[in-house]
Structure formats: C-alpha cells, structure tokens
C-alpha cells in the first residue's frame, strides 16, 4: 500500500519541538491529527523519541583529551578568518567542454 500523505515533510520539520513540548497547543493538535492517520510518521516519531532518550542517557566513558596547542591555534585562526569574512576562496575548476 502506497503512502499518500501530503504534509509529512512539514511535520518532520517540527517533530523535535513537538517531542520537547515547545510548540503552541494548536500546532501540537495538528501534529496529533496527522499522526492519527499516518503510520509512517508514527513510526518515525517512535524512532526519534527512542533516539532522543538514548542520547539523554549517554554518558561518555572517558573524557576526551584537550586540544593540542597547534590545533587550538588553527581553530582560533579559522574562527578569526570567519569573523572577518576572510574565507579561503575555492580553486577555480575548469570543466572539459
């Protein structure tokens, strides 16, 4: 059976806020109505909810090592270039005709 729901993409864009109860009530009701008739979105919501729960439970087993001085300098330099708009310009690539 083909899936023929029209606004799934719009719903997907709001699901994180929906699960975190950050949407207005009217928007939550709209999503609830959609989920009542759209099994693929229900499956996606269940998967997203489980993923969020697993992420919240995650505790790293070890602390990452601090950045080395060279990496710290490179990151700071890149950050400063970004702030001033001095991005590296991409090389011009000529395509064969």
C-alpha positions as CSV (number, residue, x, y, z in Angstrom):
1,X,0.0,0.0,0.0
2,X,1.5,3.3,-1.1
3,X,1.8,6.2,1.3
4,X,-0.1,9.3,0.1
5,X,0.0,11.8,2.9
6,X,0.8,15.3,1.7
7,X,2.4,17.2,4.6
8,X,4.8,14.7,6.2
9,X,7.8,16.8,5.3
10,X,6.3,19.8,7.2
11,X,5.5,17.5,10.1
12,X,9.1,16.1,10.2
13,X,10.4,19.6,10.5
14,X,8.5,20.2,13.7
15,X,8.9,16.8,15.4
16,X,11.9,17.7,17.7
17,X,10.0,20.7,19.1
18,X,6.8,18.6,19.3
19,X,8.6,15.9,21.4
20,X,10.1,18.6,23.6
21,X,6.7,20.3,24.1
22,X,8.0,23.5,22.6
23,X,5.2,24.1,20.1
24,X,2.0,26.0,20.6
25,X,-1.0,23.9,21.5
26,X,-2.7,24.4,18.1
27,X,0.4,23.1,16.3
28,X,0.6,20.1,18.6
29,X,-3.0,19.3,17.9
30,X,-2.3,19.5,14.2
31,X,0.5,17.1,14.5
32,X,-1.6,14.7,16.7
33,X,-4.3,14.7,14.0
34,X,-1.7,13.9,11.3
35,X,-0.2,11.1,13.4
36,X,-3.7,9.6,13.9
37,X,-3.8,8.9,10.1
38,X,-0.2,8.4,9.1
39,X,1.5,5.2,10.3
40,X,4.9,6.1,8.6
41,X,5.1,9.3,10.7
42,X,4.1,7.4,13.8
43,X,7.0,5.0,13.2
44,X,9.3,8.0,12.6
45,X,8.2,9.7,15.9
46,X,8.7,6.4,17.8
47,X,12.2,6.1,16.4
48,X,13.0,9.8,17.0
49,X,11.7,9.5,20.6
50,X,13.9,6.5,21.2
51,X,16.9,8.2,19.7
52,X,16.4,11.3,21.9
53,X,16.0,9.1,25.0
54,X,19.2,7.1,24.2
55,X,21.1,10.4,23.7
56,X,19.9,11.7,27.0
57,X,21.1,8.5,28.8
58,X,24.5,8.6,27.2
59,X,27.4,9.1,29.5
60,X,30.9,9.0,27.9
61,X,33.2,6.5,29.5
62,X,36.2,8.8,29.2
63,X,36.9,12.5,28.8
64,X,38.4,13.5,25.5
65,X,42.0,14.7,25.6
66,X,42.4,18.5,25.5
67,X,43.3,20.1,22.1
68,X,46.9,20.4,21.4
69,X,48.4,23.8,21.0
70,X,48.7,23.6,17.2
71,X,45.1,22.6,16.8
72,X,44.0,25.3,19.2
73,X,45.9,27.9,17.1
74,X,44.5,26.6,13.9
75,X,40.9,26.7,15.2
76,X,41.4,30.2,16.6
77,X,42.9,31.4,13.3
78,X,40.0,29.9,11.3
79,X,37.5,31.4,13.7
80,X,39.0,34.9,13.3
81,X,39.0,34.5,9.5
82,X,35.4,33.6,9.6
83,X,34.6,36.7,11.7
84,X,36.4,39.0,9.3
85,X,35.0,37.3,6.2
86,X,38.4,36.2,5.0
87,X,37.3,32.8,3.8
88,X,39.5,30.7,1.6
89,X,38.4,31.1,-1.9
90,X,37.8,27.8,-3.7
91,X,40.1,27.0,-6.6
92,X,38.6,27.6,-10.0
93,X,37.9,24.3,-11.7
94,X,37.5,24.3,-15.4
95,X,35.4,21.5,-16.7
96,X,36.1,19.9,-20.1
97,X,33.8,21.0,-22.8
